[in-house]
Amino acid sequence: MTSGEQPGGGREKAFLVAVQLPSVSDLELSDSLAELDALAKTAGADVLGNLVQKRSSFNPATVLGKGKVEQVRESVSAAGATLVIFNNELNEAQEDRLRSALGTKVVGRTALILDIFAQHAHTSEGRAQVELAQLSYLLPRLRGKGLELSRLGGGIGTRGPGETKLESDRRAIHRRMRKLNRDLAQMESVRVTQRKQRGRAGLPSICLVGYTNSGKSSLLNHLTGASIPVADQLFSTLDSTTRRLKLPDGHRVVVSDTVGFIRELPHELVAAFHSTLEVVREADVLLHVVDSTREETLAECMNVVGEVLADLDASHIPTVVAFNKIDLVEPAHRAYLERAFSEGVLISTLTGEGVKELLESVSGRLPEYRTLTVTVPAARGDVISSLYRDGSVLQKEIEGGTVLMTVSLPLEKIHKYDGYLANSTNNNQ
């Protein structure tokens, strides 16, 4: 079965439903519905229509009022929809009642996002992370001995990574989750080793973050010559990619791409992807890529990224903001961005505008380095290893029992090696 297809063939036909609470403005609702539409299409569905109900609170039984549920049923039947997608989270009881009342499959926003992740995970780690997130989401929704997912008809909301059928037995799910956690722990061990190797190379790290579909992968491709697939859809990139880059001032760094953020990012995904997101916490500089064409919701998207960074304990990391797709905005909006975000950089990965200035801004936020010559006894392997971790070893010569090294070190690390600096007294034999 290909992405978004029903078991009988053909793309799924989706109808969207949203509840507008008093705290949600018309503009916020419009943008949220547009995002749900994009998510549905990314999952492989054709969107046939939508319905919105204004309510003071969610109906705990069916989210909507009884009359609206009937109206949705009539609209779904008339349109020939095979799937109803709600723009909020649904508990298992609500799903059951709505499925029965509407006569079709029903999923909430979280299940939709998890389905997209299942389709877009390509590495073994990515697939394991997504499957773990899906099972974490499914487990509390099982009643009794289990739920036969096959009765839902397959397709969106029931897929596992690589079209693997999701487990429906509670004990089998627990066993599978334990295995996935073991597998991910092993993969994380490999990732830690790779990070240490990059540390020994003395390369500062830059991490690209941003709202989904802001152009992070396009920017990484432009900067490094990478060939990450780029698509105009949400969550086209899940697997973190790292490349080396030489900045205009000569500094060499590693640049990493990350999964895009989105409002109300399912907590199951954040938990499952914690090892992948570790690259954010360990970065020397964050490069926050913003889609500057999202004029009306730009601030909200930036705030969402800020909230996720806070959750990751990464708010303190120096950050450069890149307003991407600047070639597509009107002059008035460009002028607004220049006024409102004077420290940001306007760029276009298509034309290359602003990229040089962006890299210069990144250089200015990197830790300051100084190139020094150190003399270390060959027997002090611990000191030599530490120099590789803390800086960039530019040259190394062995003379008898002494190792002469030319090293580029961050200023705050130099004090650790005062006793080994050339022309200094070495009392650490």
N, C-alpha and C positions, 0 to 999 in steps of 0.2 A: 504494500500500500504506500503510495507516495504521499508527501507532505500535504495535509489538509484534505485528503480524500476520504470519502465514506467507504465502508466495506463493499458496497455495491458499485463503486466507481463514481467518479465525478467529485468536484469540490463541494465542501460543506457550505450550506446556505445559512448565514447567521443573521439573527435579529438582536439588536442591542437594547438594553434596558438600563436606565439610570434613575436614581432618586436624588432630588435636589433638596438638601436640608437648608434651613435658614442661614447657616454659616457659610454656605457656598454661593458665590456670586454667579450671575449669568455668564460672565466671561470665563470664570474658573470651570463652570459646568461645560461650556462649549469646548474649551481646550481639553478637558478630561474626556469628553466624548470623542473628540478627534483622535486623541491618543488611543482610546479603546478601539476605535475603527482601524487605526494603523496596526495595533497589536493583533486584531482578528485577521487582517489581511496578511500580516507576516506569518501567522500560524497556518495560512493557506485557505482561509474561508472567503467567500464572497458575501459582502454585507448588503442586506436587502432593505434595511430600514432601522429606525430606532424609536423609542418611546421614553418620555421623561415624566415622572410624577413629582410634584412638589409636596413634601410632607414635613411635619414638625419633627418626626422621628421615624426610624425604620419600624415597620410592622414586624414584631418578633416571630410571627408565624410564617409569613411569606414575603417579607420586605416591603412589598406593595400592599395597597388596600385591596379588598376583595373585588371591587368593581374594576380596578386597573388590571388585576390578574386576568379577568375575563376579557378585557380589551386587548391585552397582549396576546391571549390565546387566539382571538379572532384575527388579529393582524398577522400572527405567525402562520395561521392556517391559510389566510388569503395570499400571503407572499410565498408560501411553499417553503418556509424555513425549516431546517433540520436541527438547528441549534440556537439556543437563546443564551446570550452572554450578558451577565450582570456586571455593572461597573463598581461593584463592591464585593466584599467577601461574603460568602454564604456558608452557613454551617450545614452539617449533614442533614438535619431535619428539614431545614428550609429547602435544600436541594430536592429532597424526596417529595415534599408537598408541591413544589413548583413543577417538578417533572410530571407528577400525576395530573396536576391541574392544566398544564400547557400541552401535555401529550407529546413532548419532545425532550431531547437532551438539554440539560441546563448546566452551565459552569459559571463560576465566579472569576474575578480578575486574577487571583493568585493561580488558579488552575490553568488559566490561559497563558500566563507568563511562564509557568513551569513547563507547559507543553512546547513553547517556543524554545526554551533552553534545551529541551530534550532533542529537538530537531537540529539545533545548531552546535551541539557539543561534538567535537571531532576527535579530540585526543582521549586517551584512556582515562586520564585524570579528570577531564571535563565531563566525560560520560558518567564516571563514578560519582562525581560531585552532584550532578543533576539527578541521578537515580536516588542518591541518598536524600536529597531535598524532596523529591516526589514521595518517597516512602515515608518520610517524616510528616509530610502533609496528609498522606492517606491514612496513616495508622490510627489517629484518634477518630477518624470518620467511619471506622469499621464497627459494626454492631454484631454481637453474638459471635458466631464462628467465622464471619467474614462477609464480603460483598462480592457478588459475581460481576466484575466489571464488564464482562462480555455482553451483559444484558443492556448496557448503555449504548451498544452499537459501535464501539471503537472510535477511532479518530481523535479529534481535539479533546484534551482532558483525560485521555486514557493511555496515551502513548508513553513508552519509556524511551531512553536514548537508543537510537538505532532501531526503532520500531519494536523493541522488546516489550512483550506484554507485561504490564505491571502485576505484581503478585496480589492475590486477594485473600490469602490466608494469614492470620495474625502471627502465628508462630513462624511461618516461612518469612514474613517480613522482618521479624526480629533477627532471624538467622542471617538474612541477606544484609541487613543494616550493620550487623557486627562484622561481617566479612568486608563490606565496603569501607567501614572505618579502619579496619586493619590495612586494607590495600592503600587507602589514602594516607595513612601514617607512614607507610613505606615510601610512597611517592613524595611525601613532604620531606622525608629524610634525604632523598636525592636532591630535592630543590634546595635544601639547606646547604648541602655540599656544593652545589653550583653557585650559591650566593657567596660561600666562603672563597671559592676559586676566583670569583669576580673581585672579592675583597682583597685577595692576595695580589691581584693585578692592579690594585690601587685606583680603581675607577669609581668616581662618584656616580650616583644613580639618579636618574630623572624618571618620574613616573607620570604618564598621561592619565588624567581622570576627567570625567565629564558626564553629562546627561547622555543617555543612549542616542545614537545617531547624530552626535555633534561633530563627527569627523575626526575622531582620535586615530583610527586606523589609517585614514588618508594622510594625516599629518605624519605618522610614523613612516609610512611608505615614502613620503616626500623627503623627509629628513635623512633617512638611512638607506633608501633604495630597496627596502623590504618589499615583498609582494603579497602582503596580507589581502585576502579577498575583501573587496569593498562593495557594499550593497546599500541602496537607499531604503533600508528597513531597520526596524528596531532589533537590537541584540544580534547584529550580524557577526559580532566578534565576542566569543566567550573565553577562549583560551589565551592566557597571557603570553605575549611575545616580547622578547628582549633582543635589542640590537646595539651595536657600538656606534658611536658618533663622535666626530671631531668638531669641536666648537670653533667659531671664528678666532678666538684668542689662543688656540692651540690645545686647550684642554681636551682630553679624551674622556668620554662618559659612556655609561650604558643607559639606554632609553627603553622603558617598558610600557606596553599597552595594557589596559585592563578592561574588564567587562564594564559596559555603560551602566550608569545608575538611572533610577526611575522613581517617581513618587510612589510611596508605599511599597518599596521593594520587599518582596516576601521574606520574612525573617528566616524561613527555612533555607532560602538561597544564601543569605548572608552567612548563616552558620556553616552550610556545606562548603562554601567557597572561601572560608577563612584563610586557608593556607595560600590560595591564589592571591587573595587581597593583602597578604603579608608584605608583598612588594610595595604596597602603598605606605605602610607604616615604616618601612626601612628606607624610604627614599630620602635623598638629600634635598631635593627640590621637587615640588609637584607642579605639573603643567596642566592647568585647568582649561580644557577646551570647551568653548561655548558656541552654540549655533546662533550666530547673530541675526539670522533671519526670523527667529522666534520672537518677534518684537513685543507682542502683548504678554507673553509668559516668560520672558527672559529672566526676570528677577526670581520668579518662582523656581525655574529650573536650576538657577545658581544656588538658591537656598537649599534645594533638595540635595545637591552635591555637598554643600556645606554640612548638612545634617548627617549624611552618610560618613563623611570624613570625621565628624565628631564622634560618631558611633565607633569608628575604627581607631579612635585616639590618635588622629593624624592632623588635627587642626593647627598644631603648633609648627608644622613643617613649612618652611618658606614656599610661597606659591606665586607663580606667574600665571596671569589670566590671558588666554588667547581667544579673541573674538573671531571665530572662523567664518568662512563663507561671506566675507565682507564684500566680495565682488557681486553679490546678489542683493544687497540692501540699497535702499534709496538714500540719496545724499543727506536728507534731513535726519534719518535714523543714524547714519554714520556720524554726523555732527553731534548727535545726542550721546553716542557711545564715547566719543572723544572727550566730551565735557564731563559725563557722569563717571567714567572709569579712566581717569587720566593715567593711571599706572598700568592699565591693560594695554595689549598690543593687538592691533587690527591686522588680521592675516587672511590670505586665501591660499589654500593648498592647490587650487587649480591654476592660479596665475603666478604664485610664488610671492605675491605682495606681502611685505611685513615679516617674512620668515627670518631674514638676516637680523632684523631688529629684535625679533623674538628670542633668537639664540643669544644675542648680546645681553638681553635682559636675564636669561637663564644663567649666563656666565656670572653676572653681577650678584646672583644670589647663592652661588656655590661657595662652600667653605674656602677660605683663602689658603693657598699653598705656598710653600717656599722650598726651593731645591737646595739640598745640603749634601755634604759628603760625610759619611760616618765610617768609623773603623771599629769592627767588632771581632773579638776572638772567635776563631772558627768553632771552638767548643760551645759557644753560646748560641746553640740552635734556637733556643726560645726567643732570644732577642731578634735574630734574623727573621724568624717566622712572624714576629710581631711587626717588624718593619714592612713586610709584605702585606700584612693585614691592614695596617694603618695608612700606607702610602703607596706610591708608584715607584718601583725600583727601576731606575733608568739605566744603570750600569752596575756590574758586579765583577770584581777581580779578587782572586785568591793569591796571597803572597805568604808562603810559609803557613804559619798558624793564624794568620789574620785575614779577614774578609773586608775589602774596601768597597763601599757601596755608595753610589750617587742616588739619592732618594728625594722624591717630591712628597712633602708631608704637609697636612693641614697644620696651620699655626698652633691650634690648641693641642696638637699631639707632640710638638717638638720637645716639650719639657721632659717627656718620658725618656729621651735619648741624649740628654745633656752630657752625660758621661762618655758618650761615644762620638761626639762631634769632632771632626778633624781639628787638630791643634789644641784639643782640650785634654785635660788629664783624665785618663781612663783608670778608674779604680774598681772595675768590675771584672777582673780576671777570674 
